[in-house]
Amino acid sequence: MGNLRLGNIHEIPGPVLVVTAHPDDIEIHCGGTIVQLVAQGKDVTCVLCTSGNRGTDNPAMTMDEIGATREKEQRAASEILGVKNPKFLRHDDGDLAFTMPQLREEIVRLIREVRPQSVITHDPYPGNGGQDSCSIYPDHTSVGMTTFESAYICAPGSLFYPEHLREGLLPFKPSKMYLIMSADPDFFIDITDIWQTKLAAIRKHNSQGRYKPENDHEMERINKENGGRVGVERAEAFRLLLPT
């Protein structure tokens, strides 16, 4: 299996900060891991950089309407995972590449507030999208790059956003980052025993068609493929990134 490794949920230190682009990114790519982290009593904070407020093909629906719907769906999904009070930064869906300076300050602030040992986010270099163009969607790569920069460069540096110091927010560097949607994952978490919980959370995203049987089959396929790479029935896949 090369450098691929089946990790243990106990290896992911808390507190944990999860930063993704849209509602449903969390449940699809790391929901099973989060269920287990919460069950261990670890503090898990989930942040959605957008409310998914363009996530519809219905021209009669406004951005405010779909955004409110997707936030409601995310709260319902988070309740199943055991995550309390997901945070929405409410940038416009599809435009994160144009808001990265503001987004960076917001994520640095969150890191200094939460002081997470582990950060879960998108891989800023996920591959070429050859098999899954969703992985190179600009919102995903923008969040990944901004969160990486925030965690390992800016949040530890006292000269980045010195106004934070005046507010009592001290510099901080997380110890590990776990990157989702990567073409080259090397760290896997067994989610076999909590698969139905993960699937129930995914199904809460009704506006995205996640309740449909064909979506269940696709989620099953992906997680079984991940599991097969490390000898378990179902798994979630990450690329582990350590600080310098």
N, C-alpha and C positions, 0 to 999 in steps of 0.2 A: 504493500500500500504506500510505499515511498514515505514521505513526510506527513502523511495524513494520520491524525491521532484522534481517538475517541477520548474526549475529556470527561472529567467528573464535574458535576454541577457545583461541588464544593470548591473547585479551583477558581471559580469566578468570585472575586472578593466584592463585598458590599462596602458602602452604598453603591448602587448602580444607577447610572443616568442613561436613558435610552432616547436618542434623538433621531427622528425620521421625518420624511418629507410630508407624508399624507396619512390620513386615516386608512387603515387596513394594512399599511406597511409592517406595523409591529406584529399583528396577529399572524400574518402570512409567513414572515421570515424568522421571527424569534419568539412567538407566543408561547410555545411549549417550554422554552428555556425560562421565560419570565414566570410562568406558573410555578416552576420548581424553585426559583429564587425566592419568590414570595412565600412559598411553603416553608422555606428554611428560616423565615423571619428577617430576610434582608430587605433593607429599604430600597425600593425601586421607584424612580421618578421617570415618567414617560412624557416626552415633549414632541408635539406635532408642529412642524414649522409652518404648515398651511392647514386650512380646514378642508382642503379638497374642493374649493368653491368654484371649480370649473369642471368637476367630475361628472358630467352628464351630457348626453346627446339630445336632450329634450330642449328645443329652442324656447319653449314657453316658460322654462324655469329660470329664475334669476340666480345670480351668484350668491346673494344673501340666502336665498331659499335652499340651495343645494349645500351651501356651507353649514347652515344650521342643521340640516338633516344629517350630514356626515359627522358633525360634532356629537349629535345625539347618538348616532350609531357607535361612534368611538367610545363614548362613555359606557354604553351597554356592554361593549366588548371588553373594556377595561375591567368592568365589574366581574365578569366571568374569570378573567385572568387574576383577579385579586389586587389590581392596581387602583389606588385611590387618586381621584382628582387629576386626570391627565391635563397637561398644560398645552394651550394652543397659542402660538405666536401670531397666527392669523395673517401671515403674508399671503399674497395672491398665488393661487395654484398656477404653476407653469412659469412663474416669474422670479424664482429664487435666485437665479443667476444674476439678476439685476439688483438684488437687495443684500448682497453678501457683506458689505461693510456694516450695515445695521445688524444683520443676522449674527455676525461674528461677535459684536459687543453683547448681544442678548445671550449667546451661548456661553461666552466667557463669564458673564454674570451668573448664569445658572451653575456653571462648574464651581465657581467660588462660593456660591451659596450652598449647594448640595455636597460639595467636596467628595465626589465619587471616586472610589478606587477603580471601578470598571466603567467604561463607556461603550455602549452598543450603538453603532450608526452605520450608514451606508459606506461601501467601499468607494473612495474617490477615484480609484483606478480599477473598475470591475472587470475589464476585458473589452473586447471589441463589439459586444452585443450580437455576435454571430448567431447564437442560439436563443438569446432572450434580450431583445432590444430594450425591454423595460429597464434592464440594469444600467444602461447608459442614458436613460432619460435625464435631461439637464437638472431637474429638481433633485434627483437622487445624488448625482455626482456633486452638485453644488453643496448639498447638506454634508456629504461625506468630507469634502475638502475643507469646508468651513469649520466643521466640528474637529477634524484633525488639527487644523491650525490653532483653533481655540484651546484644545486640550493640551497640546504638547509644546506650543510656542507662546501663545498669548497669556493664558490663565496663569502660568507659572511666573511670568515676568512682571515685576512691579511697575515698569514704565509703560505697560499697556493698560490704558484706561485708569490713570491714577485717581480719578474721581471715585473709583471703587474703594480705594484705600481709605478715603475720607468718609466713606459710608461704613467702614468696618469690614469690608470684604477683602480678605488677605489672599495673596497669590497661592495657587495650588496646582499640582500636576497629578493627574490620574496615573495609576500604575499599569493599566492595560486597556487596549481598545479591541473590541470584537466587531469585525466588519461583515455586514450582511450583503447579499446579492453579489458576492465575489465570484469571478470565474476560477479563482485559485484558492478555495477554502482549504484550511489545514487543521481546523479544530472543530470537532463535532460533538453535539450533545444529544444523548439518547432521549427521545420523547415518546417512546412506545407506550409507556404506562399512562400518559396523560394526553394521548392523541385525541380522544373524544372531547376533552375540555378545550384544546386548541381549536378543533373544528367548530365547536359551538360558538367560540368567540369570532371566528372568521365569518360564520353565517350571519352575524349581526349586521354586517355591512350590506344590507339589502339593496341600497341604491346602486351598488356596483355589481349586482347579480351574484353575490357570493353565496346566496342561499340555494342556487341551482345545483342539481345533481352532477352536471358536468364539471362544475367548479370543485365539488367534493372529489371527483375522480382525479382532477389535475393536481389538487393538493396532495392526495394520496400518492400519486406518481412521483412527485418531487421529493416528498419526505421519505418514501421508500428507496428512491435512488440514493439519497444522502445516506440513509442507514446502511444500504448495501456496500457503500464504500468503506465502512468501518466495522461491518459485521454485526449490526443490530437491525431490528425490524424497521424502525423509523428514526430519523435524526434531523436536526437542524445544523446548518453549515455556516461557519464563520472563518474569516481570515484574522488570525491573531496578530496584533501590531503592538510592540512594546516601545516605550520611550527610549530615546538615546541617553 
